[in-house]
Amino acid sequence: MKLGVVILINVAIGFISTTNWMSFLKDNVSLSDIFIPGSHDSGTYVLSKRIQPEPLSDFLDRLLDICCRILKKFGIPIWKVITPWAMTQTQSIFTQAQSSGIRYFDIRAGWNGTN
């Protein structure tokens, strides 16, 4: 059984805190022998109301624009549809690392016009 599985089981049952699981690894352990806890769309704990264009697809941008116009015609608040679908985290990246032991972050940087 890989060391990562043993640590994961101990974290799950509460024997090891999620904040210090890496301290139980030996210095000679290989990266391929551990499971690294990560989060998907790590920075989505806060979202801008400005829709960011998809840099690789004009088609997706046009499709999103059409969908937004349709929702607007029916009086459906676009933000109430997009936010629950896009927001996958509730904690900042710092908090994910410190309190949840996350060490792999799936981050997609974007430009909202000001930041």
N, C-alpha and C positions, 0 to 999 in steps of 0.2 A: 504494500500500500504506500502510495507516495506521501511524503511529508505534508504536502499541501492539503490532502484529504484529512489527515489526522488533525491538523490545525483547524481546518474548516469545521470539522465535527466538534472540536473543543470550543470553538467560538460559538457555534450554534447552541450548544447546551450550557454555555455560560462559564466554562472553566477558564477560558482565555478571553480577555477584554478585546473588543474590536479596535481599541486605540493602540494596543501594543503587540499585536500578533507577530510583527516582524522581529521582535526581540527574541522570539523562540527559535528563529532560524539559525543554523550553524553557519559559520563563516565559509565553509566549503560547499554549501548547497548550491546546486545548479539552478539557474533561472527556469529551466524546463521541468524542474521537480516541484515547483510551487504553483499554486493558483493565486493570481493577483486579483483581489477584489476591485471592481471598477464600476463606473456609473455611465449610463447612456445619456447623451446630450447633457453633459455635466453642468453647463452654464445656464440651463433654462429655468433656474429657480426664480429668475426675474426676466421679463420679456418687454421689449419695446412694442408699442402699438403700431409702429411703422413696419410695413411688410417689406422684407428684404428680398431683392431679386435673386433668382437662382442663376449664378454666374455661368453655369454650363448648359443652360437650356432656355432658349427663347420660347420654346413650346410650352414649358411649364409656367413661365411667367405669364404668357397669354391665357393659359387655362385658368390660372389663379385669378387673373383679372376678371375673366368672364364669370367665374364662380362668385367673386365678391360683388359684382354688379347684380347678379341674380338674387343673392341674399339681400342686398340693399333694396331691391325692388319690392321684395316681400316683407320688408320691415324687420328682417332678422339681423340683430347686431352682429356684425362680422367678428368682432373681438370675442364675443361669447362662444363662437364656434371654433375659432382658431386657438385660443388660449388653452382649453382643456386638452386639445389634441396635441399641442406643441410643448406644453410645460410638463417635463418628465421628472423634475427634481424640486424639492422643497427647501433644500439647504444650500448654502453657498459652497463653493469649492473648498474653501478653508475648513468649514464645518464638516463637510463630507470626509475630508482627510483626517481631521482631528477626532471627531466623535464616532465616525463609522468605519474608520480604518481603510478607506478607499485609497488606492494607490495608482489606479489607471483611470485617466479622465478622457472621455470622448468629447472633445471641444471643437466646435465649428465656429470659427471667428467670422464676424460679419460687420458690415458698416451700416449704421442706421441713419447716416446723414450728419451726425455730430460726434459720435463715439465709435 
